[in-house]
Amino acid sequence: MSKDIGPAFEGGKYVLPALPYAENALEPLYEARTVKLHHDKHHAGYVKGLNATLEKLQAAREAGDLAAVTALLRDLAFHGSGHVLHTLFWSSMTPGGSEVPDALAKAMTRDFGSVDKAKAQFAAATKAVEASGWGILAHEPLADKLVILQAEKHQNLAIWGVKPLLVCDVWEHAYYLQYANDRGAWVDGFMKVANWRFAASRLAGK
């Protein structure tokens, strides 16, 4: 995915990538205990679910019994999208945040009017995600432009083919220990540690 992200697939299986910083590196905006629980339990759970689903699909194919394929493919989309987005999420933050590199700033200005307007829309969209989901800054290749999306759960309301550049998790497990039900405060905190250099590097590799 990116040089900022550790291996997420090795030896024929999906794996939990290591954090790109220490668990306490984002404090006080993102506490170590929340980072550890989020990474070691929740993200790891999607990895386990993804591999288990692929094993079940293989067994069903070999047995010629695909009666459960609909449910298994639903699980594949859920766990697979959860793993991909969480892998991006960890590198979407960096201690102290970062400035927006020039190339990304030009694209944000072109497509949203200014960097500040793009950031404001990203924060507003993320805060307003219905139920559990994600705020996503992405590159849409057909028009070769940036878009901001709200993803429900992990996989709903996507545009096929977009490349996520920066993502913010607003499932309650991402912030509840520290921010309780104040999603807005969590998103404001995320914006202060947002890794725009990472987003720029992904855009450059489009």
Number of C-alpha atoms within 10 A of each C-alpha: 12 12 10 16 18 16 15 16 12 10 6 7 12 18 19 21 20 15 17 14 13 12 16 16 16 21 13 10 21 22 16 17 13 18 23 16 15 17 21 14 11 17 22 19 16 24 24 17 20 24 18 16 21 17 12 15 19 13 13 16 12 10 9 9 11 14 9 11 14 10 10 18 14 13 18 20 16 18 24 22 18 24 27 17 22 26 23 22 20 23 25 25 26 20 17 14 17 16 11 18 14 11 13 20 18 15 20 21 16 14 15 19 12 15 18 13 14 22 16 14 17 24 20 15 18 25 22 16 19 14 11 14 23 27 26 25 23 22 22 18 13 8 7 11 15 24 20 23 21 23 23 18 19 23 18 13 11 13 13 8 11 18 18 22 26 27 30 28 24 26 17 16 16 20 22 15 14 18 17 12 12 13 20 16 16 22 23 15 16 22 21 16 19 26 25 23 23 24 23 20 17 21 19 10 8 13
